[in-house]
Amino acid sequence: MFDFETDELGYLREPESTELEYKENFHRGDDVLKYIKTLVGMANNTGGRIVFGVKNSPNVPVGMTNTKFEMLDPAYIEELMLKYFTPALKWKMGIVTHEGKRFGVLSVEEAEKKPVMCVRPHHPILREGAIYYRYYGETREINYAELQKLLEQESLLFLLKKQQKVALF
């Protein structure tokens, strides 16, 4: 689920990226929607994971200091995802132990059908009709260039599937 490769100072070698986000602890409330927004952005790109238990700047694996992640029912995250986004995502959650410390991991696969879109607002976190996209170290609404590429890829996939069906007859 995650590689804890560190340098001589104990900092994680892998920085935040389009596929990786670090958080020091898992929090409930509106923060859960922020995590889901990040997962959606990753799914609209190439997939990725959020690792809880990593101190920010520098990225040091310290482990989670609360039990909120372990107490979370995955059905709650799924319910929120389905309430605010479509189509559905393939995602997982798990606990990783490293050097006696606990880390939470939320991971998501690249969306099979893009774009994954927000269908209901939750001010100020989510905007109805928005397409969130994961950029290097941040998740925000998609810009024109990425949206155009994403739609071109989806159009090409549609045409290939259509051509495949015609070839079968």
N, C-alpha and C positions, 0 to 999 in steps of 0.2 A: 504493500500500500504506500510506503514511503521509505526512502533511503536517508538515514541520518548521517551522511558523510560530512565530517567537520574538518576544519583546518586546525593548525597548531594552537590557535587561540580559542577553539571551541565554537567557532561560528559555522553555521551551515554553509556548505559550498554552493548549494543550489539557491539562487536568489528567487524572489517573487518574479512571476512571468505571466504570460498569457494562460498558462496551465497550472499555476501554483499561487496560492494566497496563504499567508501566515496570519494567525490570530493568537494572542496570548491566552485567552480563555473563551469559553463558550458562554454567551449570555442569552437570556430569554427575551420576551417582549418583541419590540420592533426589530431588534437585531436579527431575529430568525428570518424575517423578510429580507434583510440586507444580505444574509448568507445565501438565501434562495436566489436573490437577484444576481449574485456573483456566480452561482452555479448555472443559472440560465445564460448569462453572458459567456461562460465557458462552453456550454453546450452549443451555443450559436457559433462558436469558433471551433476548436478541436477537442473540447472536453478538458477536464482538469480536476483539481482537488483543493480543498481548504484544509489546512492542518492547524489544529488548535493545540496550544501549549508551547508556542514559539514566541519568544520576546522579539520585539521589533527594533531595528536599528541599534545594534547589529542583530542579525537573526541568530539567536541562541536558543537551543532546545532546553527549555526549563520545565516542561510538563505542565499540565493543567492544575490549577490550585483550587478548583471547585469540582463538584460532581454533577453539574447541570447537564453536561453532555451525556453522561451515563444514564441519567434519569429521563432523558428525552425519548419519547415514543416515536419511532420512525413514521408511524401512521399520521402523526401530527404534521410532520414536514410534507408528507405526500398530500395530505388534505389541503395545506396551504398552496402547494404547487399547483394542484388541480383547480383551486379556487381562483388563482391569480394569473395562471399561464396556460397556454395551449400551443402546440400539442404536448402530451405528457413526456417526461424525461426518464431515462434509465439512470438511476443513481444508487449509491450505497453509502452506508455509514459504518464505522467501526472504530475500535480502540486498538491502539498500538502501544506496546510497552518497550521503552528503550532506556537502558541503564537505570532500571527501577522507577522510571517516570512514565506517567500515562499521557498519551496524546490522542486526541479525537481527530478522525478524518472523515470528511464528507467528499465523495467523489462522484463525478458525473461523466457519462459518455458523450461523445459528440452526438448532437441531435440527428436522428435519421431523417427527419423532415424539418427543414428550416424555412423561414425563421420561427423560432419560439417567440411568441408575442404575449405581452401583458394584456389581459382582457378585463381587468378591473383595477381602478386606482386605489392607492393607499397613501394619502398625502402625508409627508412629502417624499416618501421612499419610492413609490411606484406610480407610473403614469399610464393610464389606459391607452392602448395602441402603441406603446413604446416597444422597441426591440433593443434589448440590452446585449452588449457585446464585450468580450474580454479583450482588453488591450494590455500592453506590458505593464503589469503591476496595478491595474485599475479596471473597474467595470463601469461602463457608462453607456448612454444611448449610442447606437451605431451611427457612424458617419457615412456619408454618401458613398465613398469609394468602396468600403466593406459591404455595404448594402447592395450595391450594384454587382459586386463579385458573387455574393451569396445568392442573389436572385438569378444570375446567369448560370451558376452551378446547378441550382434547382431546376431551371428550365432545361438544361442539358440532360439532367437525370430523367426528367419527365419524357423528353423526346426519345431517349435511349430505351426506356421502358415501353413506350408506345411502339417503337420499332421492333422490339423483342416480341411483343404480342402479335404484331402483323406477321413476323417471320414464322411464328408457330402455326399459322393457318395455312 
